[in-house]
């Protein structure tokens, strides 16, 4: 029985590259308790999952430009925004100099 491309890590899958960062963003927002920005190192796991998803999207790039190539590039930029937001969730609670009150 053949394994679907979504679950076969040796094959390129743009769908897996889309699902992993979105799931990591949802998990990161839940772990950080977003409006309160709780400090937790468990946010490293969603960062790692989003990074794996971004790398999987990068694997889907083609050598010559086409509309598919442009779409993959937009997805990679969206993945980078998710990574930036997750790093913000991870690092902001530790930046006490930003939130110091006088």
MMTF fields as JSON, N, C-alpha, C and O atoms, coordinates in Angstrom:
{
  "mmtfVersion": "1.0.0",
  "mmtfProducer": "UNKNOWN",
  "numBonds": 407,
  "numAtoms": 408,
  "numGroups": 102,
  "numChains": 1,
  "numModels": 1,
  "chainsPerModel": [1],
  "groupsPerChain": [102],
  "chainIdList": ["A"],
  "bondAtomList": [4, 2, 8, 6, 12, 10, 16, 14, 20, 18, 24, 22, 28, 26, 32, 30, 36, 34, 40, 38, 44, 42, 48, 46, 52, 50, 56, 54, 60, 58, 64, 62, 68, 66, 72, 70, 76, 74, 80, 78, 84, 82, 88, 86, 92, 90, 96, 94, 100, 98, 104, 102, 108, 106, 112, 110, 116, 114, 120, 118, 124, 122, 128, 126, 132, 130, 136, 134, 140, 138, 144, 142, 148, 146, 152, 150, 156, 154, 160, 158, 164, 162, 168, 166, 172, 170, 176, 174, 180, 178, 184, 182, 188, 186, 192, 190, 196, 194, 200, 198, 204, 202, 208, 206, 212, 210, 216, 214, 220, 218, 224, 222, 228, 226, 232, 230, 236, 234, 240, 238, 244, 242, 248, 246, 252, 250, 256, 254, 260, 258, 264, 262, 268, 266, 272, 270, 276, 274, 280, 278, 284, 282, 288, 286, 292, 290, 296, 294, 300, 298, 304, 302, 308, 306, 312, 310, 316, 314, 320, 318, 324, 322, 328, 326, 332, 330, 336, 334, 340, 338, 344, 342, 348, 346, 352, 350, 356, 354, 360, 358, 364, 362, 368, 366, 372, 370, 376, 374, 380, 378, 384, 382, 388, 386, 392, 390, 396, 394, 400, 398, 404, 402],
  "bondOrderList": [1, 1, 1, 1, 1, 1, 1, 1, 1, 1, 1, 1, 1, 1, 1, 1, 1, 1, 1, 1, 1, 1, 1, 1, 1, 1, 1, 1, 1, 1, 1, 1, 1, 1, 1, 1, 1, 1, 1, 1, 1, 1, 1, 1, 1, 1, 1, 1, 1, 1, 1, 1, 1, 1, 1, 1, 1, 1, 1, 1, 1, 1, 1, 1, 1, 1, 1, 1, 1, 1, 1, 1, 1, 1, 1, 1, 1, 1, 1, 1, 1, 1, 1, 1, 1, 1, 1, 1, 1, 1, 1, 1, 1, 1, 1, 1, 1, 1, 1, 1, 1],
  "groupList": [{"groupName": "UNK", "atomNameList": ["N", "CA", "C", "O"], "elementList": ["N", "C", "C", "O"], "formalChargeList": [0, 0, 0, 0], "bondAtomList": [1, 0, 2, 1, 3, 2], "bondOrderList": [1, 1, 2], "singleLetterCode": "X", "chemCompType": "L-PEPTIDE LINKING"}],
  "groupTypeList": [0, 0, 0, 0, 0, 0, 0, 0, 0, 0, 0, 0, 0, 0, 0, 0, 0, 0, 0, 0, 0, 0, 0, 0, 0, 0, 0, 0, 0, 0, 0, 0, 0, 0, 0, 0, 0, 0, 0, 0, 0, 0, 0, 0, 0, 0, 0, 0, 0, 0, 0, 0, 0, 0, 0, 0, 0, 0, 0, 0, 0, 0, 0, 0, 0, 0, 0, 0, 0, 0, 0, 0, 0, 0, 0, 0, 0, 0, 0, 0, 0, 0, 0, 0, 0, 0, 0, 0, 0, 0, 0, 0, 0, 0, 0, 0, 0, 0, 0, 0, 0, 0],
  "groupIdList": [1, 2, 3, 4, 5, 6, 7, 8, 9, 10, 11, 12, 13, 14, 15, 16, 17, 18, 19, 20, 21, 22, 23, 24, 25, 26, 27, 28, 29, 30, 31, 32, 33, 34, 35, 36, 37, 38, 39, 40, 41, 42, 43, 44, 45, 46, 47, 48, 49, 50, 51, 52, 53, 54, 55, 56, 57, 58, 59, 60, 61, 62, 63, 64, 65, 66, 67, 68, 69, 70, 71, 72, 73, 74, 75, 76, 77, 78, 79, 80, 81, 82, 83, 84, 85, 86, 87, 88, 89, 90, 91, 92, 93, 94, 95, 96, 97, 98, 99, 100, 101, 102],
  "secStructList": [7, 7, 7, 7, 6, 6, 6, 7, 6, 6, 1, 7, 7, 2, 2, 2, 2, 2, 2, 2, 2, 2, 2, 2, 2, 2, 2, 2, 2, 2, 2, 6, 6, 6, 6, 6, 7, 7, 7, 7, 6, 6, 2, 2, 2, 2, 2, 2, 2, 2, 2, 2, 2, 2, 2, 2, 2, 2, 2, 6, 7, 7, 1, 1, 7, 7, 2, 2, 2, 2, 2, 2, 2, 2, 2, 2, 2, 2, 2, 2, 2, 2, 2, 2, 2, 2, 2, 2, 2, 2, 2, 4, 4, 4, 7, 2, 2, 2, 2, 7, 7, 7],
  "xCoordList": [0.842, 0.0, 0.891, 1.825, 0.597, 1.426, 1.068, -0.095, 2.091, 1.904, 1.61, 2.317, 0.578, 0.302, 1.498, 2.274, 1.627, 2.761, 2.778, 3.834, 1.621, 1.554, 2.336, 2.914, 2.361, 3.021, 4.401, 5.127, 4.772, 6.08, 7.083, 7.056, 7.965, 8.894, 9.967, 10.611, 10.171, 11.173, 10.662, 11.46, 9.353, 8.77, 8.432, 8.109, 8.512, 8.138, 6.627, 5.893, 6.167, 4.733, 4.468, 4.843, 3.823, 3.491, 2.379, 2.332, 1.491, 0.416, 0.972, 0.511, 1.949, 2.589, 3.317, 3.334, 3.917, 4.589, 3.633, 4.042, 2.364, 1.348, 0.764, 0.568, 0.49, -0.194, 0.687, 0.208, 1.966, 2.848, 2.996, 2.84, 3.285, 3.385, 2.058, 2.042, 0.947, -0.351, -0.672, -1.137, -0.427, -0.654, 0.299, -0.086, 1.54, 2.496, 2.064, 2.26, 1.48, 0.996, -0.16, -0.211, -1.079, -2.205, -1.696, -2.129, -0.772, -0.215, 0.594, 0.544, 1.332, 2.123, 1.256, 1.578, 0.157, -0.758, -1.416, -1.65, -1.717, -2.315, -1.303, -1.631, -0.065, 0.95, 1.37, 1.665, 1.395, 1.848, 0.736, 0.977, -0.484, -1.64, -1.666, -1.546, -1.822, -1.453, -1.705, -0.746, -2.877, -2.974, -2.122, -1.702, -1.863, -1.079, 0.413, 1.217, 0.803, 2.197, 2.946, 3.875, 2.526, 3.146, 4.513, 4.656, 5.509, 6.862, 6.929, 6.717, 7.219, 7.385, 8.348, 8.325, 9.18, 10.129, 9.511, 10.159, 8.258, 7.567, 7.319, 6.995, 7.466, 7.282, 8.397, 8.304, 9.445, 10.486, 9.97, 10.42, 9.036, 8.486, 7.702, 7.954, 6.762, 6.107, 7.082, 6.894, 8.114, 9.127, 9.832, 10.076, 10.156, 10.817, 9.897, 10.332, 8.632, 7.668, 7.477, 7.426, 7.372, 7.223, 8.468, 8.366, 9.634, 10.87, 10.917, 11.345, 10.484, 10.443, 9.47, 9.756, 8.32, 7.362, 7.914, 7.666, 8.655, 9.267, 10.305, 10.374, 11.103, 12.108, 11.419, 11.905, 10.3, 9.564, 9.011, 8.966, 8.587, 8.147, 9.311, 9.163, 10.459, 11.635, 12.034, 12.525, 11.828, 12.133, 11.259, 11.646, 10.087, 9.153, 9.48, 8.813, 10.486, 10.844, 11.338, 11.948, 11.063, 11.541, 12.68, 12.841, 13.456, 14.613, 14.213, 14.852, 13.183, 12.747, 11.481, 10.706, 11.276, 10.134, 8.869, 8.848, 7.822, 6.477, 5.498, 5.906, 4.211, 3.223, 3.281, 3.048, 3.587, 3.753, 4.913, 4.803, 6.013, 7.19, 6.84, 7.259, 6.075, 5.662, 4.745, 4.847, 3.845, 2.969, 3.734, 3.442, 4.715, 5.55, 6.343, 6.529, 6.804, 7.533, 6.649, 7.112, 5.396, 4.465, 4.215, 4.12, 4.108, 3.91, 5.132, 4.997, 6.314, 7.537, 7.583, 7.983, 7.178, 7.13, 6.119, 6.375, 4.982, 3.993, 4.562, 4.338, 5.291, 5.924, 6.95, 7.072, 7.683, 8.652, 7.958, 8.483, 6.786, 6.029, 5.545, 5.541, 5.137, 4.723, 5.909, 5.763, 7.078, 8.277, 8.612, 8.977, 8.491, 8.766, 7.783, 8.179, 6.518, 5.516, 5.75, 5.597, 6.114, 6.399, 7.64, 7.68, 8.65, 9.823, 9.472, 10.033, 8.554, 8.079, 7.372, 7.613, 6.489, 5.818, 6.823, 6.612, 7.915, 8.925, 9.767, 10.027, 10.191, 11.174, 10.576, 11.23, 9.38, 8.825, 8.653, 8.954, 8.192, 8.054, 9.382, 9.393, 10.499, 11.806, 12.425, 13.482, 11.796, 12.326, 11.748, 10.864, 12.247, 11.72, 12.033, 11.309, 13.084, 13.44, 12.409, 12.312, 11.643, 10.601, 9.353, 8.627, 9.103, 7.871, 8.075, 7.154, 9.25, 9.508, 8.684, 8.638, 8.042, 7.255, 8.031, 8.775, 7.84, 8.585, 7.726, 8.187],
  "yCoordList": [-1.177, 0.0, 1.245, 1.35, 2.164, 3.366, 4.404, 4.576, 5.08, 6.152, 7.442, 7.751, 8.215, 9.495, 10.446, 10.375, 11.327, 12.26, 13.172, 13.678, 13.386, 14.255, 13.661, 14.403, 12.362, 11.71, 11.153, 10.731, 11.142, 10.636, 11.787, 12.66, 11.788, 12.913, 12.979, 14.017, 11.908, 11.927, 12.607, 13.006, 12.745, 13.391, 14.845, 15.192, 15.683, 17.091, 17.177, 16.474, 18.055, 18.243, 19.695, 20.145, 20.424, 21.811, 21.901, 22.847, 20.919, 20.914, 20.753, 21.42, 19.883, 19.719, 20.997, 21.375, 21.658, 22.924, 24.037, 25.019, 23.905, 24.875, 24.545, 25.436, 23.286, 22.868, 23.033, 23.475, 22.685, 22.734, 24.136, 24.277, 25.18, 26.511, 27.039, 27.728, 26.724, 27.189, 26.504, 27.15, 25.203, 24.487, 24.989, 25.09, 25.304, 25.835, 27.206, 27.52, 28.031, 29.347, 29.214, 29.934, 28.304, 28.087, 27.573, 28.042, 26.606, 26.062, 27.122, 27.182, 27.95, 29.0, 30.056, 30.533, 30.428, 31.405, 30.822, 31.541, 29.53, 28.883, 28.749, 29.002, 28.35, 28.177, 29.496, 29.544, 30.555, 31.834, 32.566, 33.599, 32.031, 32.7, 34.14, 35.089, 34.284, 35.467, 36.834, 37.598, 37.193, 38.57, 38.809, 39.938, 37.765, 37.928, 37.697, 38.095, 37.067, 36.774, 36.092, 36.651, 34.892, 34.093, 33.6, 33.165, 33.66, 33.202, 31.687, 31.168, 30.99, 29.544, 29.109, 29.628, 28.164, 27.654, 26.57, 26.087, 26.179, 25.223, 25.816, 25.086, 27.121, 27.766, 27.431, 27.755, 26.789, 26.346, 25.249, 25.151, 24.43, 23.355, 23.901, 23.457, 24.84, 25.401, 26.118, 26.097, 26.746, 27.369, 26.324, 26.545, 25.203, 24.128, 23.536, 23.261, 23.339, 22.793, 23.761, 23.334, 25.05, 26.047, 26.1, 26.285, 25.941, 25.924, 24.706, 24.814, 23.557, 22.351, 22.54, 22.125, 23.165, 23.443, 24.406, 24.242, 25.401, 26.358, 25.676, 25.929, 24.823, 24.081, 23.172, 23.01, 22.583, 21.735, 22.543, 22.045, 23.788, 24.662, 25.033, 25.088, 25.284, 25.651, 24.502, 24.731, 23.277, 22.111, 22.059, 21.437, 22.701, 22.663, 23.71, 23.758, 24.54, 25.57, 24.92, 23.851, 25.586, 25.124, 26.019, 27.141, 25.515, 26.282, 27.431, 28.483, 27.241, 28.294, 28.94, 28.307, 30.212, 30.937, 30.484, 30.297, 30.311, 30.028, 30.557, 31.064, 30.439, 30.88, 30.008, 30.495, 28.733, 27.842, 28.32, 28.36, 28.677, 29.174, 30.443, 30.599, 31.345, 32.568, 32.284, 32.937, 31.308, 30.928, 30.33, 30.622, 29.494, 28.906, 30.0, 29.944, 30.98, 32.09, 32.878, 33.271, 33.111, 33.794, 32.966, 33.52, 31.653, 30.788, 30.826, 30.808, 30.88, 30.951, 32.269, 32.29, 33.364, 34.64, 34.591, 35.136, 33.949, 33.804, 32.947, 33.241, 31.894, 31.056, 31.844, 31.655, 32.721, 33.549, 34.528, 34.826, 35.028, 35.885, 35.094, 35.612, 33.837, 32.985, 32.739, 32.799, 32.464, 32.261, 33.512, 33.411, 34.679, 35.927, 36.138, 36.545, 35.869, 36.021, 35.033, 35.39, 33.807, 32.819, 33.198, 32.995, 33.743, 34.215, 35.4, 35.547, 36.24, 37.333, 36.782, 37.246, 35.782, 35.153, 34.567, 34.602, 34.03, 33.39, 34.42, 34.247, 35.474, 36.384, 37.585, 38.121, 38.028, 39.237, 39.162, 40.151, 38.06, 38.046, 38.195, 38.572, 37.906, 38.023, 39.404, 39.682, 40.265, 41.608, 42.579, 43.373, 42.513, 43.354, 44.832, 45.688, 45.144, 46.534, 47.237, 48.464, 46.473, 47.078, 47.413, 48.351, 46.647, 46.815, 47.466, 47.489, 47.993, 48.577, 49.852, 50.703, 49.97, 51.164, 52.061, 51.58, 53.344, 54.285, 54.826, 55.636],
  "zCoordList": [0.0, 0.0, 0.0, 0.794, -0.877, -1.027, 0.032, 0.397, 0.506, 1.485, 0.725, -0.234, 1.125, 0.445, 0.564, 1.517, -0.416, -0.444, 0.773, 1.152, 1.39, 2.566, 3.736, 4.531, 3.849, 4.977, 4.638, 5.538, 3.377, 2.959, 2.989, 2.122, 3.983, 4.165, 3.082, 2.925, 2.339, 1.279, 0.014, -0.834, -0.127, -1.299, -0.988, 0.148, -2.007, -1.855, -1.731, -2.425, -0.832, -0.67, -0.298, 0.785, -1.199, -0.928, 0.112, 0.898, 0.114, 1.105, 2.517, 3.443, 2.687, 3.999, 4.391, 5.563, 3.412, 3.669, 4.042, 4.662, 3.678, 4.079, 5.445, 6.271, 5.682, 6.906, 8.139, 9.183, 8.035, 9.206, 9.795, 11.008, 9.018, 9.629, 10.174, 11.194, 9.507, 10.015, 11.34, 12.279, 11.417, 12.672, 13.758, 14.922, 13.381, 14.35, 14.85, 16.024, 13.983, 14.401, 15.39, 16.387, 15.12, 16.035, 17.378, 18.431, 17.341, 18.583, 19.329, 20.557, 18.608, 19.245, 19.903, 20.992, 19.253, 19.852, 21.095, 22.067, 21.073, 22.243, 23.38, 24.539, 23.047, 24.082, 24.721, 25.915, 23.936, 24.484, 25.224, 25.849, 25.153, 25.769, 25.259, 26.033, 23.953, 23.184, 23.82, 23.931, 24.234, 24.748, 25.991, 26.243, 26.765, 27.989, 27.775, 28.618, 26.673, 26.341, 27.479, 28.061, 27.774, 28.828, 28.365, 27.222, 29.228, 28.899, 29.066, 30.162, 27.992, 28.035, 26.942, 25.826, 27.281, 26.286, 25.405, 24.476, 25.686, 24.824, 23.443, 22.506, 23.308, 22.007, 21.024, 19.84, 21.51, 20.592, 19.657, 18.515, 20.127, 19.289, 18.093, 16.973, 18.27, 17.081, 16.142, 14.926, 16.693, 15.831, 14.978, 13.792, 15.574, 14.833, 13.773, 12.655, 14.12, 13.155, 11.986, 10.832, 12.272, 11.203, 10.325, 9.112, 10.925, 10.145, 9.226, 8.077, 9.719, 8.886, 7.729, 6.606, 7.995, 6.929, 5.894, 4.699, 6.335, 5.404, 4.53, 3.327, 5.125, 4.349, 3.337, 2.217, 3.719, 2.792, 1.625, 0.5, 1.873, 0.775, -0.131, -1.352, 0.464, -0.333, -1.25, -2.356, -0.799, -1.64, -2.89, -3.879, -2.869, -4.002, -5.071, -6.104, -4.842, -5.829, -7.116, -7.098, -8.23, -9.529, -9.998, -9.519, -10.928, -11.401, -12.328, -12.317, -13.112, -14.025, -13.486, -12.77, -13.838, -13.32, -14.022, -15.239, -13.242, -13.751, -12.712, -11.667, -13.001, -12.019, -10.776, -9.67, -10.938, -9.788, -8.915, -7.69, -9.552, -8.845, -8.063, -6.916, -8.677, -7.987, -6.81, -5.771, -6.963, -5.859, -4.701, -3.541, -5.008, -3.957, -3.249, -2.033, -3.992, -3.394, -2.426, -1.355, -2.782, -1.878, -0.619, 0.476, -0.764, 0.396, 1.305, 2.528, 0.718, 1.524, 2.297, 3.461, 1.659, 2.38, 3.524, 4.597, 3.308, 4.383, 5.515, 6.689, 5.167, 6.188, 6.991, 8.202, 6.328, 7.046, 7.992, 9.064, 7.606, 8.519, 9.733, 10.85, 9.518, 10.636, 11.562, 12.783, 10.994, 11.811, 12.619, 13.791, 12.01, 12.721, 13.861, 14.953, 13.624, 14.672, 15.816, 16.984, 15.491, 16.535, 17.337, 18.55, 16.669, 17.409, 18.301, 19.387, 17.853, 18.697, 19.931, 21.045, 19.735, 20.873, 21.85, 23.062, 21.325, 22.169, 22.923, 24.113, 22.256, 22.839, 23.569, 24.464, 23.234, 23.822, 25.339, 26.008, 25.922, 27.386, 28.126, 29.297, 27.461, 28.104, 27.914, 28.479, 27.139, 26.868, 27.896, 27.577, 29.117, 30.186, 29.979, 30.488, 29.252, 29.045, 28.148, 28.168, 27.365, 26.542, 27.352, 27.02, 28.411, 29.165, 30.514, 31.33, 30.77, 32.081, 32.26, 31.371, 33.409, 33.687, 34.664, 35.519, 34.516, 35.35, 36.447, 37.251]
}
